[in-house]
Amino acid sequence: MGTSMNKATSLIETGARLLVTRFLRQYVRVGTLVLHEDGGTSMEFGKPSDKCRVKSILRVHNSSFYFKIAAEADIGLANAYMNGYFSFDDQDHGLLDLLLILIANRDLRNANPSKRGWWTPLLVTAGFASAKYFFRHVLRNNAVTQTRRNISEQYDLSNEFFSLFLDETMSYSSGIFKTEDDDLKTAQLNKISSLIDKARVNNEHTVLEIGCGWGSLAIELVKRTGCKYTGITLSEEQLKYAERKVKEAGLEDHINFILCDYRRVPCSQKFDRIISCEMIEHVGHEYMDEFFSCCESLLAEDGLFVLQFISIPDSRYDEYRRSSDFIKEYIFPGGCLPSLSRVTSAMSMSSKFCAEHVENIGIHYYHTLLHWRSNFITNKQKIMRLGFDERFIRMWDYYFVYCMAGFKSRTLGDYQMVFSRPGNTKALGEHPTFSSKPKVA
């Protein structure tokens, strides 16, 4: 019986290896991927190209590597990495280079309508697993009753855990690096200043932040402007931390945090400004219109709404939202990156807002993630002493690099947008704003 099972397992693994290597030979056209197996066999796929010159040398340690990819495609690749089934000669850049190669070849195929899709043309065996993961993603929809559970899975891991890779402001969103010498804290303060400047806040304003995180924007905003601030979150751990930091800063009279869904904020209260930084990714496609409708009802007539969000290209949005991926499965359950047009369509369908300003700071996210990953690796032992195992460490490493590849290849964006209502001269003024005085002829 045991011998028969071993033979069956061997046949399955052999078939999976054949399927995956055949797929790679057809799929990888640009960039160079080298596979070294522990038995001594080596295979090379692709070649250097102007579209992708990177090379990734991968070492396969377990034949289950092939089965995972054949059965689960891109999520299977992540699982194989988390399980230690493969590693890279270049531990710093190998995974990033692999993902950049896969992205470059996906984009190359997507340029040809008959060859669209990253994995599906060849790895049809992964169809059942993809359906399973997508069904699980659908069950994690962001209805009011489910959203708090989704948020808790990510943000309530522990404040100490996040403090080991974030900077001291505890900002879990892209910074803005103005110079090569900017460290992570400086970049995060630059981002906070950018949001405050774009919101045009003064000491008479009331400000609502949807998704207040650990309170860093609240403290900087009130210190700088003297406004009255309300922040909402669904994370109990974030709430405890933020309240403690505000008390230490002596700003309790100006800052109020509430454990509250954005759909539960009383519409009777109007705010002069609303700021939301990388929270809309948790809203979900189906609730995007409702999000803008809520913001419309909470914003004063002459108010401004400033939104920062990670964005996926419009050309990929429909395919993306109808599927699952590594991030949705393991990091942000129920999450959905909006496309720029999905945001603007929700705006136009559900509010009177118009877009006054758009800026893509996506490339800064790559550098932010570099810092987070470096801090994470440096503090690996401290993280494990919190009770997290090696698989968790590898999962988060994959997460950082997965996102780095998206921003470095500029296939992901990170937008800062300012919304107003037509005719809002009170907030925006009647004259153009110049970065410097115009020269006199």
C-alpha positions in Angstrom: 0.0 0.0 0.0 2.8 2.4 1.0 4.7 1.6 -2.2 1.7 2.3 -4.3 1.1 5.7 -2.6 4.8 6.6 -3.0 4.6 5.8 -6.7 1.4 7.9 -7.1 3.0 10.8 -5.3 6.1 10.5 -7.5 4.0 10.5 -10.6 2.1 13.5 -9.5 5.3 15.4 -8.7 6.8 14.4 -12.0 3.7 15.6 -13.8 3.7 18.9 -11.9 7.4 19.5 -12.7 6.8 18.8 -16.4 3.8 21.2 -16.4 5.5 24.0 -14.6 8.7 23.8 -16.6 6.8 23.7 -19.9 4.8 26.7 -18.7 8.0 28.6 -17.9 9.5 27.9 -21.3 6.5 29.3 -23.1 5.8 32.2 -20.6 9.2 33.6 -19.8 10.4 35.5 -22.9 12.1 38.5 -21.3 14.4 38.5 -18.3 16.4 35.4 -17.2 15.2 32.8 -14.7 17.5 29.9 -13.7 16.3 26.9 -11.7 18.8 24.7 -9.8 17.5 21.5 -8.3 19.1 19.8 -5.4 19.8 16.8 -7.5 22.1 18.8 -9.8 19.7 19.5 -12.7 19.7 23.1 -14.0 17.2 24.9 -16.3 17.3 28.4 -17.8 14.3 30.3 -19.1 14.1 33.6 -21.1 16.8 35.9 -22.1 17.9 39.5 -21.3 15.8 42.2 -23.1 15.3 45.9 -23.0 12.0 45.2 -21.4 13.6 43.2 -18.6 17.3 42.7 -18.0 17.1 41.2 -14.5 18.3 37.6 -13.7 17.0 35.5 -10.8 18.7 32.3 -9.8 16.4 30.1 -7.8 17.3 26.9 -5.9 14.5 24.2 -5.6 14.8 22.3 -2.3 11.6 20.3 -2.4 9.7 18.7 -5.3 6.5 20.0 -3.8 7.6 23.4 -5.2 6.3 22.3 -8.6 3.1 20.8 -7.3 2.2 24.0 -5.3 2.6 26.1 -8.4 0.7 23.7 -10.7 -2.1 23.4 -8.2 -2.4 27.0 -7.0 -0.5 29.2 -9.5 0.6 32.6 -8.1 -0.8 31.8 -4.6 1.0 28.4 -4.9 4.3 30.3 -5.6 3.8 32.3 -2.4 3.0 29.1 -0.4 6.1 27.4 -1.7 8.2 30.4 -0.6 6.5 30.4 2.8 7.2 26.7 3.2 10.9 27.1 2.3 10.6 24.9 -0.8 12.9 27.2 -2.7 15.5 30.0 -2.1 17.7 32.4 -4.0 21.4 32.8 -4.6 20.9 36.5 -4.0 18.9 36.6 -0.8 18.5 40.4 -1.0 17.2 40.8 -4.5 16.4 37.2 -5.8 12.7 37.2 -5.0 12.2 40.8 -6.2 13.9 39.9 -9.5 11.8 36.8 -9.9 8.6 38.8 -9.4 9.8 41.6 -11.8 10.4 38.9 -14.4 6.9 37.5 -14.0 5.4 41.0 -14.2 7.4 41.9 -17.3 6.2 38.8 -19.1 2.6 39.2 -17.9 2.6 42.7 -19.3 4.2 41.4 -22.5 1.4 38.8 -22.9 -1.3 41.4 -22.0 -0.2 43.5 -24.9 -1.5 40.6 -27.1 -5.3 40.2 -26.4 -5.1 36.5 -27.4 -2.5 35.7 -24.7 -3.9 37.7 -21.7 -3.6 36.5 -18.2 -0.6 35.7 -16.0 -1.0 32.0 -15.2 -4.3 30.8 -16.6 -3.3 30.1 -20.3 -1.2 27.1 -19.2 -1.9 26.3 -15.6 -5.5 25.3 -16.0 -4.9 22.8 -13.2 -5.0 25.7 -10.8 -8.6 26.6 -11.7 -10.2 24.7 -8.8 -7.8 26.3 -6.3 -8.4 29.7 -7.7 -12.1 29.3 -7.4 -11.6 28.1 -3.8 -9.5 31.2 -2.9 -11.9 33.6 -4.6 -14.9 32.1 -2.9 -13.2 32.5 0.5 -12.4 36.2 -0.5 -16.1 36.7 -1.3 -17.1 35.4 2.1 -14.8 38.1 3.6 -16.9 40.9 2.0 -16.8 44.3 3.8 -20.4 44.4 5.1 -20.5 46.2 8.5 -20.6 42.9 10.4 -17.5 41.5 8.6 -15.3 44.5 8.3 -14.1 44.6 11.9 -13.0 40.9 11.7 -11.1 41.7 8.4 -9.4 44.7 10.0 -8.6 42.8 13.2 -6.8 40.0 11.3 -4.2 42.5 10.1 -4.0 45.4 12.5 -4.5 43.6 15.8 -1.5 41.3 15.5 0.2 43.5 18.1 1.4 47.0 18.3 4.9 45.8 19.3 5.1 43.7 16.1 4.4 46.7 13.9 6.8 48.9 15.8 9.6 46.6 14.8 9.5 47.6 11.1 7.6 50.9 11.0 9.3 54.2 12.0 8.6 55.9 15.3 5.5 57.7 13.8 3.9 54.3 13.3 2.8 55.3 9.8 1.7 52.2 7.8 1.4 53.9 4.4 3.8 55.3 1.8 6.2 58.1 2.8 7.5 60.8 0.5 11.3 60.9 0.0 12.2 64.4 -1.1 16.0 63.7 -1.0 18.2 60.6 -1.2 19.2 61.4 2.4 15.7 61.2 3.8 15.2 58.4 6.4 11.9 56.6 6.9 10.7 59.0 9.6 11.5 62.0 7.5 9.6 60.5 4.6 6.6 59.8 6.7 6.5 63.3 8.1 6.8 64.6 4.5 3.7 62.6 3.6 1.8 63.8 6.6 2.7 67.4 5.8 1.6 66.8 2.2 -1.9 65.6 3.3 -2.2 68.5 5.8 -1.2 71.1 3.1 -3.6 69.7 0.6 -6.4 69.7 3.1 -5.7 73.4 3.8 -6.6 73.0 7.5 -6.7 76.0 10.0 -7.4 76.3 13.7 -11.2 76.9 13.1 -11.7 73.6 11.3 -13.1 70.3 12.5 -11.4 67.3 10.8 -12.4 63.7 10.4 -9.8 61.1 9.6 -11.3 57.8 8.3 -8.8 55.1 9.3 -6.7 56.9 11.9 -4.1 54.2 12.4 -1.9 54.7 15.4 -2.6 58.5 15.5 0.5 60.0 13.9 -1.4 62.3 11.5 -3.8 63.4 14.3 -1.0 64.6 16.6 1.0 66.3 13.8 -2.2 67.9 12.4 -3.3 69.4 15.8 0.2 70.5 16.7 0.5 72.3 13.4 -3.0 73.8 13.0 -4.8 73.7 16.4 -7.9 72.2 14.8 -10.4 69.9 16.4 -9.9 66.3 15.2 -11.9 63.1 15.2 -10.4 59.8 14.1 -12.2 56.5 13.5 -10.7 53.0 13.5 -11.9 49.4 13.7 -8.7 48.2 15.4 -8.8 48.0 19.1 -5.0 47.8 19.3 -4.5 50.9 17.2 -7.1 52.7 19.4 -5.3 51.9 22.6 -2.0 53.0 21.2 -3.3 56.2 19.7 -5.1 57.3 22.8 -1.9 56.7 24.9 0.2 58.8 22.5 -2.4 61.7 22.5 -2.4 61.7 26.3 1.4 61.8 26.3 1.3 64.8 24.0 -1.3 66.6 26.1 -3.7 67.0 23.2 -6.8 65.3 24.7 -8.9 68.5 24.4 -8.4 68.6 20.6 -8.3 64.9 19.6 -11.0 62.3 19.9 -10.7 58.7 18.7 -13.7 56.4 18.2 -14.0 52.7 17.5 -16.4 53.1 14.6 -17.2 52.0 11.1 -17.3 54.9 8.6 -20.9 53.9 7.9 -21.9 54.5 11.5 -20.6 58.1 12.0 -23.8 60.2 12.6 -24.6 62.3 9.5 -25.9 65.1 11.7 -22.2 66.0 12.4 -20.5 67.9 9.6 -16.7 68.2 9.3 -14.8 71.0 7.5 -12.2 68.5 6.3 -12.1 64.7 5.8 -8.7 62.9 5.4 -8.3 59.2 4.6 -4.9 57.7 4.0 -4.8 54.2 2.5 -8.0 53.0 4.1 -10.2 52.8 1.0 -8.4 49.6 0.0 -10.4 47.9 2.8 -13.8 49.2 1.5 -14.2 46.7 -1.3 -15.5 47.2 -4.9 -19.2 46.7 -3.9 -19.0 49.4 -1.1 -17.1 52.1 -3.0 -20.2 54.1 -3.9 -21.4 53.9 -0.3 -18.1 55.1 1.0 -18.3 58.3 -1.1 -21.9 58.7 -0.2 -21.0 58.7 3.5 -18.1 61.2 2.9 -20.6 63.4 1.0 -23.0 63.4 3.9 -20.3 64.1 6.5 -18.5 66.9 4.7 -19.5 70.5 5.3 -20.7 72.5 2.2 -17.4 74.3 1.8 -15.3 71.4 2.9 -12.4 69.4 1.3 -11.8 65.7 1.2 -8.2 64.4 0.9 -7.8 60.8 -0.1 -4.6 58.7 -0.4 -5.0 55.2 -1.9 -3.0 52.4 -3.6 -4.3 51.8 -7.1 -4.3 49.1 -9.7 -4.3 49.9 -13.4 -7.8 50.3 -15.0 -6.9 47.7 -17.7 -6.4 45.0 -15.0 -9.1 46.1 -12.5 -12.0 43.9 -13.6 -9.9 40.7 -13.8 -8.3 41.6 -10.4 -11.4 42.2 -8.5 -13.0 38.9 -9.7 -10.1 36.8 -8.4 -8.0 36.3 -5.3 -4.3 36.7 -4.8 -1.6 36.5 -2.2 -2.4 39.8 -0.6 -6.2 39.1 -0.4 -5.6 35.6 1.0 -2.9 36.2 3.6 -2.5 39.9 4.4 -5.6 42.0 3.8 -8.7 39.7 3.9 -11.6 41.4 2.1 -9.2 44.0 0.5 -9.5 45.4 -3.0 -7.2 47.9 -4.6 -9.4 50.4 -6.6 -8.4 51.6 -10.0 -8.4 55.4 -10.5 -11.5 55.2 -12.7 -13.3 53.1 -10.0 -12.7 55.9 -7.5 -13.8 58.7 -9.9 -16.9 56.7 -11.0 -17.9 56.1 -7.3 -17.3 59.8 -6.7 -19.6 60.9 -9.6 -22.3 58.3 -9.0 -22.6 58.9 -5.2 -21.6 62.5 -4.5 -21.4 66.0 -5.8 -17.6 65.9 -5.5 -15.2 66.9 -8.2 -11.5 66.2 -8.3 -9.4 69.3 -7.7 -5.9 67.6 -7.5 -4.3 64.3 -8.4 -0.7 63.2 -7.7 0.8 59.7 -8.0 3.4 59.1 -5.3 3.7 55.4 -6.1 7.5 55.2 -6.6 7.9 56.5 -3.1 6.2 53.3 -1.9 9.0 51.2 -3.3 11.5 53.0 -1.1 9.1 52.9 1.9 8.9 49.2 1.5 12.7 48.8 1.2 12.9 50.4 4.7 10.1 48.3 6.1 11.7 45.1 4.8 15.2 46.0 6.1 13.8 46.8 9.6 11.8 43.6 9.5 14.8 41.4 8.6 17.0 43.2 11.2 14.4 42.6 13.9 13.6 39.0 12.9 14.6 37.4 16.2 12.6 40.0 18.2 9.6 39.3 16.0 9.9 35.5 16.6 10.1 36.1 20.3 6.6 37.6 20.1 5.4 34.1 19.1 5.6 34.3 15.3 7.2 31.3 13.5 9.5 31.0 10.5 6.6 30.6 8.0 5.0 33.9 9.3 8.4 35.6 8.8 8.6 34.3 5.2 5.0 35.3 4.5 5.7 38.9 5.5 8.9 39.0 3.6 7.0 37.8 0.5 4.4 40.5 1.2 7.0 43.3 1.3 8.8 42.1 -1.9 5.5 41.4 -3.7 4.5 45.0 -3.2 8.0 46.3 -3.9 7.8 44.6 -7.3 4.5 46.2 -8.1 5.6 49.8 -7.3 9.1 49.4 -8.8 7.7 48.2 -12.1 5.1 51.1 -11.8 2.2 48.6 -12.2 0.8 49.9 -8.9 0.2 53.5 -8.1 -0.4 55.5 -4.9 -2.5 58.5 -5.4 -3.2 61.6 -3.3 -6.5 63.2 -4.5 -8.3 66.3 -3.3 -12.1 66.4 -3.7 -14.3 69.5 -3.4 -17.7 70.6 -4.6 -18.2 72.9 -7.6 -18.0 76.6 -6.7 -16.0 76.1 -3.5 -14.1 79.4 -3.6 -14.1 79.6 0.2 -11.7 76.6 0.5 -9.9 76.9 -2.8 -9.8 80.6 -3.4 -10.5 82.6 -6.6 -6.9 83.0 -7.8 -4.2 80.5 -9.0 -1.7 79.3 -6.5 1.9 79.7 -7.6 4.9 77.8 -6.1 6.9 81.0 -6.5 6.1 84.6 -7.6 5.7 84.9 -11.4 8.5 86.8 -13.1 7.8 90.3 -14.4 8.8 90.8 -18.0 
